[in-house]
Amino acid sequence: MGRNQRDPDRVVRGPGPKSRRQKDLAMPKNYDITEEQEPNKKISSRAKVRAKKRDLKKQLLTSLVEAKAEKKEADKIEEEDEIKEEETLQLLSDDDSDDMPDDEFDLDDDDDHVEAEIRDRVIGEMRGEDHEDDSSDDEGEDGELPIERKTKQVLQKRSQLSKDCNDNSAQNLRSHAYLFDKRAVKENNIQTNIAETETFVLPSGQEIEKENTLLFKNHIHQRIKDVVAVLSDFGNKRDPERTRKDYVNVLRKDLCTYYSYNDFLLSKFMDMFPLTELIAFLEANEVNRPITIRTNTLKTKRRDLAQALISRGVNLDPLAKWTKVGLVVYESPVPIGATPEYLAGHYMIQGASSFVPVMALAPQPGERVLDMCAAPGGKTTYIAQLMKNSGFIFVNDINKARLKAVVGNMHRMGVSNSVISNYDARSFPTIMGNFSRVLLDAPCSGTGVISKDPSVKTSKDDSDITKCSHLQKELILAAIDSCNAQAQNGGYIVYCTCSVMVEENEEVVNYALKKRNVKLVQTGLEFGVEGFCKYRQYRFHPSLKQTRRFYPHSHNMDGFFVAKFKKFSNKIPSSDDVKEKQEVKE
Ligand SMILES: C[S@@+](CC[C@H](N)C(=O)[O-])C[C@H]1O[C@@H](n2cnc3c(N)ncnc32)[C@H](O)[C@@H]1O
């Protein structure tokens, strides 16, 4: 049975002691028992405690009422401030009541609770009732009654509130700080609201890296432009504290970063080109060269080929004035390496720069020609068509695997005047000679074909260039020695590389001029820039200006070098002769 459940069988005898004590007091109005009011009346200590309690409770109630009124006023001021602020900022219209820190103005709950408690106690006291909690009137260690402690707490809160309310500037500051806090929260809300309605896709590490790289690259690019501008007008634009070398060092590093070159290769290019040309060269290396094809005149004419391809939807044009066989392909709905015309050998896909050395060689029908480093045979097939498939072409390469491609190309293009061999060309003069013309398309560093093979940007160093140069010097002597100076209309050697390095080009040619009885002649090409006669520490024979350089930025073709020699004697100069030759030249 529950504690409050009455026993139905119990005989009720009358009101118990508790109900008697709860009887309403018949008290005169304004009745208050205090020592001051009745100083002579003797009262018990218990009655004194009760009187003290009543007094405190009364004070407390008054304080609470006042505190509430003050708080209401503070709320009102704050509300007004906030409305003004809201109107000015015109930010959000949502309710921010939850944004207010809990401990800022939260007296209400606490006060209501204490107030209710006190009210109960006062009524209880007035009824002569002891409250369960303080029936023993426990005093604290410092002699304080629990009710006194509570009263103190409420009074403290109240005094704090009054202080805040009275201190206008403090209040303003506080409400402003609070409003700013709220505005920050609201602004955050603007952003997070988007996140609430849309799914925010977190970028992957790769995407972030890409974005950072892009930002970083843009920054570097701007600095490159700025430094180039300073170096172009150094007297006016320089920082007097900095030397030209300082600027050049920064530029070199930035160019390496921006275009992804190693320091070695970029320094080489910096030595070779004036600044504006350097940037144009580097930019051109970032772009693919146009697709060009060469008509195989052994099988068709350029006009017929162009017609056939146009009818397949290929968009093309004649390549340039300097060639009667070249076409440039802008776009094609079919793979240009798989058309029926291609498979029938009507054309070769070949960079414009590859036309040039063969044009310089100018092989004639019926001649005996050597292509020393021929694989995969692009230039060989051009030689064959210029020779009208007559005479002989000895097609050599050290790489057996690459020779398979040569065989395939010869068959497809209908070349029937060739013999394929697989020798180290350095030994070729000991195998056979007496060639009217020799083409040496030498293995090289590939620094002219960076757009085709960007790995060159970082894979080459000084030793690679030196090694190439060394091999090229050996090969060029072998090429000259394979050629017959007495051949009718012949005795020509063309040396070419797809490198722009001076060490692989002018230096090799200059070496050959010293070592053999050859001289440089005009290439017969209408374009291209002259080779270097003077370059940094190098001083080359003045005839080097007859060699030709081709650049991606100036000729829209791969970087290339071409030199044409005429052999005037089959005698190989002795070392004494070479010394003598050198002295005469110097
Ligand atoms: C630039 S590629 C020739 C490209 C060819 N002329 C063409 O137009 O298709 C250089 C060639 O030289 C060959 N080579 C390298 N060292 C050689 C050597 N010592 N003797 C003969 N060929 C060599 C390579 O195998 C390579 O095929």
The ligand as a MOL file (V3000), in Angstrom:
LIG
                    3D

  0  0  0     0  0            999 V3000
M  V30 BEGIN CTAB
M  V30 COUNTS 27 29 0 0 0
M  V30 BEGIN ATOM
M  V30 1 C 67.8460 9.4220 -84.9180 0
M  V30 2 S 67.6610 7.7640 -85.0930 0 CHG=1
M  V30 3 C 67.5490 7.5450 -86.8100 0
M  V30 4 C 66.2020 7.8500 -87.3620 0
M  V30 5 C 66.1030 7.5240 -88.8580 0
M  V30 6 N 67.1340 8.1380 -89.5930 0
M  V30 7 C 64.7790 7.9120 -89.4310 0
M  V30 8 O 64.6860 8.9450 -90.0520 0
M  V30 9 O 63.8140 7.1690 -89.2610 0 CHG=-1
M  V30 10 C 69.2610 7.1980 -84.6940 0
M  V30 11 C 69.4850 5.7470 -84.9840 0
M  V30 12 O 70.8520 5.4910 -84.8000 0
M  V30 13 C 70.9970 4.1440 -84.4260 0
M  V30 14 N 72.3650 3.9680 -83.8940 0
M  V30 15 C 72.8690 4.3110 -82.7120 0
M  V30 16 N 74.1830 4.0190 -82.6400 0
M  V30 17 C 74.5160 3.4870 -83.7990 0
M  V30 18 C 75.7210 2.9960 -84.3230 0
M  V30 19 N 76.8490 2.9870 -83.5990 0
M  V30 20 N 75.7140 2.4850 -85.5520 0
M  V30 21 C 74.5870 2.4740 -86.2780 0
M  V30 22 N 73.4190 2.9250 -85.8310 0
M  V30 23 C 73.3820 3.4430 -84.6030 0
M  V30 24 C 69.8850 3.9410 -83.4590 0
M  V30 25 O 69.5660 2.6040 -83.3510 0
M  V30 26 C 68.7860 4.7730 -84.0920 0
M  V30 27 O 67.9430 3.9660 -84.8310 0
M  V30 END ATOM
M  V30 BEGIN BOND
M  V30 1 1 1 2
M  V30 2 1 2 3
M  V30 3 1 2 10
M  V30 4 1 3 4
M  V30 5 1 4 5
M  V30 6 1 5 6
M  V30 7 1 5 7
M  V30 8 2 7 8
M  V30 9 1 7 9
M  V30 10 1 10 11
M  V30 11 1 11 12
M  V30 12 1 11 26
M  V30 13 1 12 13
M  V30 14 1 13 14
M  V30 15 1 13 24
M  V30 16 1 14 15
M  V30 17 1 14 23
M  V30 18 2 15 16
M  V30 19 1 16 17
M  V30 20 1 17 18
M  V30 21 2 17 23
M  V30 22 1 18 19
M  V30 23 2 18 20
M  V30 24 1 20 21
M  V30 25 2 21 22
M  V30 26 1 22 23
M  V30 27 1 24 25
M  V30 28 1 24 26
M  V30 29 1 26 27
M  V30 END BOND
M  V30 END CTAB
M  END
